[in-house]
Amino acid sequence: MASASVTAASFASSQVLIASYRPRQLDEADRIAQELLASSGVTPQDAVAGFSHAELQAQEARWMRELRQSVSNLNARIAALPADQATRR
């Protein structure tokens, strides 16, 4: 019985550790996506405009909440740009 308890505790600990990495993974994924978009000639404004037409409110799945957060992060990046760079091409 002790072995099962140790296994369960180990599993729970690993899940907590994995969850603690998630925000950094999402930030890194956003950064990579923004670099890929830029190298493809897609401006942050174009990307946000594309998402504005998508139905991001349809589900409350975890990935959907994370996608909405990524779009919000992209909007914040646009807001932080100097005025001459923030205008759409």
C-alpha positions in Angstrom: 0.0 0.0 0.0 2.9 2.4 0.8 4.1 1.9 -2.8 0.8 3.1 -4.2 0.9 6.2 -1.9 4.4 7.1 -3.0 3.5 6.7 -6.6 0.4 8.9 -6.2 2.4 11.5 -4.4 5.1 11.4 -7.0 2.5 11.8 -9.8 0.9 14.7 -8.0 4.2 16.4 -7.5 5.1 16.0 -11.2 1.8 17.5 -12.2 2.4 20.5 -10.0 5.9 21.0 -11.5 4.6 20.7 -15.1 1.8 23.2 -14.4 4.4 25.6 -13.0 6.2 25.6 -16.4 3.1 26.3 -18.4 3.0 30.1 -18.2 6.6 30.3 -19.4 5.8 27.8 -22.2 2.9 29.9 -23.3 5.1 33.1 -23.3 7.7 31.3 -25.4 5.1 30.0 -27.8 3.7 33.5 -28.2 7.2 34.9 -28.9 8.0 32.2 -31.5 4.6 32.8 -33.2 5.2 36.5 -33.4 8.6 35.9 -34.9 7.1 33.5 -37.5 4.4 36.0 -38.3 6.9 38.8 -38.7 9.2 36.6 -41.0 6.1 35.9 -43.1 5.2 39.5 -43.4 2.2 39.4 -41.2 2.0 42.4 -38.8 0.7 42.0 -35.3 -2.2 44.2 -36.3 -3.1 41.8 -39.1 -2.9 38.8 -36.7 -5.2 40.5 -34.2 -7.6 41.5 -36.9 -7.8 37.9 -38.1 -8.6 36.7 -34.6 -11.2 39.4 -34.2 -13.3 37.6 -36.8 -12.9 34.2 -35.0 -15.4 33.1 -32.4 -13.1 32.9 -29.4 -15.9 33.0 -26.9 -17.5 29.7 -28.1 -15.8 27.3 -25.6 -14.2 27.6 -22.2 -11.7 25.0 -22.9 -8.2 25.7 -21.5 -6.6 26.1 -24.9 -9.3 28.7 -25.8 -8.6 30.7 -22.7 -4.9 30.5 -23.5 -5.5 31.6 -27.1 -7.5 34.6 -25.9 -4.6 35.5 -23.5 -2.2 35.2 -26.5 -4.3 37.6 -28.5 -4.4 40.0 -25.5 -0.6 39.7 -25.2 -0.3 40.6 -28.9 -2.5 43.6 -28.4 -0.3 44.7 -25.5 2.7 44.4 -27.8 1.1 46.6 -30.4 0.2 49.2 -27.8 3.9 49.3 -26.6 5.2 50.0 -30.1 6.3 53.5 -31.0 3.5 55.3 -32.9 5.3 55.0 -36.3 5.6 51.3 -35.9 2.1 50.7 -34.5 0.3 51.8 -37.6 -0.8 49.0 -39.9 1.1 48.5 -43.2 
